[in-house]
């Protein structure tokens, strides 16, 4: 069978950018995480302020 070496899961990162949400209020990020977890591994999950200065030199 030529699919016997196919990858069945991947490592993923979730980054939520929001001026109004915190980690506990981030329903979309939590939903994405719960949908991915059965088949994939969430290795990074963070909520950051939606501010362009956060992304300089990163």
TAJO-V642043 format. One record per backbone hydrogen bond with DSSP energy under -0.5 kcal/mol. CO is the residue of the C=O (numbers start at 0). NH is the residue of the N-H. If there is no record, write none. Layout:
[[CO:NH] [CO:NH]]
This chain:
[[0:3] [2:5] [9:40] [11:42] [11:43] [13:45] [14:16] [15:17] [15:47] [21:25] [22:25] [24:26] [25:29] [26:30] [27:31] [28:32] [29:33] [30:34] [31:35] [32:36] [33:37] [35:38] [35:39] [39:41] [40:11] [40:42] [43:13] [45:15] [47:17] [48:50] [50:53] [51:54] [52:55] [54:57]]
